[in-house]
Amino acid sequence: MNLTQLSETTLSKIKTVRWDRIIEKHEGPEDWESVFRYSSPEFMEIEGRWVLLPVESSSHANITILRTIWSENGNSVTLFLKDTTYDDDPFFSGFLAVCDRLIGEDFYLAVVYHEWFIIRHLQESITQLQQ
């Protein structure tokens, strides 16, 4: 799925959605319109579902999904991810995203995107659980 495939009505709905962020000590709510104004996001396919995160599409190759937690009704997902686009130090590459399905659509949109500094601990826990 690509943003170019969406109708103007759907794009307008996305632009009005507010999302909470804590990135590089910048906090606060923003709307998706500002994401489109200042960056070039694109959908990522995660476990067979389309998710739109407030990150540059060029960063997708540097993103590793560490854990997904889908809501029981399938309308939300919590993601723990690693993005090494700008820093390959695991301590500074962790993020948490909470994404909701936009009403009437078949994709998920980030409503929370926060830096997450305990990524090394999660990676170690995942490795231990898989053994």
C-alpha positions in Angstrom: 0.0 0.0 0.0 1.2 3.5 -0.8 0.0 6.9 0.2 -0.5 7.7 -3.4 -3.2 5.0 -3.6 -5.4 6.8 -1.0 -8.2 9.1 -1.8 -8.1 12.8 -0.9 -10.8 12.1 1.7 -8.7 9.5 3.4 -5.6 11.7 3.3 -7.6 14.5 4.8 -8.8 12.2 7.7 -5.2 11.2 8.3 -4.0 14.8 8.4 -6.4 15.7 11.2 -5.3 12.9 13.5 -3.2 14.0 16.4 -0.3 11.9 17.7 1.9 12.2 20.8 5.6 12.2 20.6 8.8 12.3 22.6 11.7 12.4 20.1 15.0 14.0 20.9 13.6 15.8 23.9 10.8 17.3 21.8 7.5 16.5 23.3 3.9 17.1 22.7 1.0 16.4 20.4 1.3 17.0 16.7 -1.1 16.4 13.9 -0.3 14.2 10.9 -0.5 17.2 8.6 2.8 18.4 10.0 4.4 14.9 9.3 3.4 15.2 5.6 4.6 18.8 5.5 8.1 18.1 6.8 8.8 14.5 5.9 8.0 11.7 3.5 6.4 8.9 5.4 5.1 5.7 3.7 3.3 2.6 4.9 5.3 -0.3 6.3 3.9 -3.9 6.1 4.1 -5.4 9.6 2.8 -9.0 10.0 0.7 -8.6 7.0 -0.9 -5.4 8.0 -0.2 -1.8 6.8 1.1 0.7 9.4 2.0 4.3 8.9 4.6 5.6 11.3 5.9 9.2 11.5 9.3 8.3 10.0 10.9 8.9 6.6 10.2 6.1 4.1 14.0 6.0 3.5 14.4 4.8 7.1 12.3 1.6 6.6 15.4 -0.5 5.7 16.9 0.5 9.1 13.8 -0.4 11.1 13.6 -3.7 12.9 10.3 -4.7 14.6 11.2 -6.3 17.9 7.7 -7.0 19.2 4.1 -6.5 18.2 1.1 -6.6 20.5 -2.2 -6.6 18.7 -5.3 -5.7 20.5 -7.9 -8.4 21.0 -10.3 -6.7 18.6 -7.6 -6.0 16.0 -8.1 -2.2 16.0 -4.8 -1.3 17.7 -1.2 -2.4 17.8 1.7 -1.6 20.1 5.1 -1.8 18.4 8.6 -2.0 20.0 11.1 -1.2 17.3 14.7 -0.4 16.6 15.6 2.3 14.1 19.3 2.6 13.4 19.0 5.3 10.7 20.8 7.9 12.6 22.6 6.1 15.4 23.6 2.4 15.6 23.9 2.5 19.4 21.1 0.2 20.7 20.6 2.6 23.7 19.5 5.4 21.4 17.7 3.5 18.6 14.6 2.2 20.4 11.1 3.4 19.9 7.6 2.5 21.0 4.6 3.2 18.8 0.9 2.8 19.5 -1.1 2.6 16.3 -4.9 2.6 15.8 -6.9 1.5 12.8 -8.4 4.6 11.1 -12.2 4.1 11.1 -13.4 2.7 7.8 -9.8 1.9 6.6 -7.6 -1.1 6.4 -4.5 0.4 7.9 -3.0 1.6 11.2 -1.8 5.1 12.0 0.6 6.0 14.8 -1.1 7.9 17.6 2.0 7.6 19.9 5.6 7.5 18.9 8.2 7.8 21.7 11.9 7.2 22.1 12.4 4.1 24.2 15.8 3.8 26.0 15.6 0.2 27.3 15.9 -1.5 24.0 19.0 -3.5 24.9 17.1 -5.1 27.8 14.2 -6.1 25.5 16.6 -7.6 22.9 18.3 -9.7 25.6 14.9 -10.8 27.0 13.6 -11.8 23.5 16.8 -13.8 22.9 16.4 -15.6 26.2 12.8 -16.5 25.6 13.6 -17.9 22.1 16.2 -20.3 23.5 
